Amino acid sequence: MALITDGRFSGGTRGACIGHVSPEAAARGPIAAIREGDMIEIDLEKRSLKVRLEDSDIEKRLTELAPFESKIQSKWLRRYAHFVTSADTGAVLTS
């Protein structure tokens, strides 16, 4: 059992904990295809995650997803979301 999150978690978390994952699901990356019950291989030494699904299954699931709709109301948060880069590239603001 492991915790995988794109957010933060408390120091009380036990076991394998993988945090600050880039918001790949909102960008329709492969993580968006994962469903409850899917098996995920975690290799801590190689720092990798791999879901045990065929590429064709991932592609099919991604095509079935509804379009992502942001729920951000604040104009400042919308600006931030528009201009910030993904966490995997440093989460910095671009001009």
Residue pairs with C-beta under 8 A, 6 or more apart in sequence:
1 15
1 16
2 15
2 16
2 17
2 18
2 40
2 42
3 9
3 13
3 15
3 16
3 17
3 18
3 19
4 18
4 21
4 40
4 49
5 18
5 19
5 20
5 21
6 20
6 21
6 22
6 23
6 24
6 25
6 87
7 19
7 20
8 19
8 20
9 17
9 19
16 42
16 44
18 42
18 49
20 87
21 31
21 87
22 86
22 87
22 88
23 86
23 87
24 30
24 31
24 32
25 31
25 32
26 32
26 68
27 68
27 86
28 62
28 65
28 68
30 51
30 58
30 62
31 51
32 61
32 62
32 65
33 51
33 53
33 57
33 58
33 61
33 62
33 65
34 40
34 51
35 61
38 51
38 52
38 53
39 51
39 52
40 49
40 50
40 51
40 52
41 48
41 49
41 50
41 51
41 52
42 48
42 49
43 49
43 50
51 58
70 78
70 81
72 78
72 81
80 93
83 93
83 94
83 95
84 91
84 92
84 93
84 94
85 91
85 92
85 93
85 94
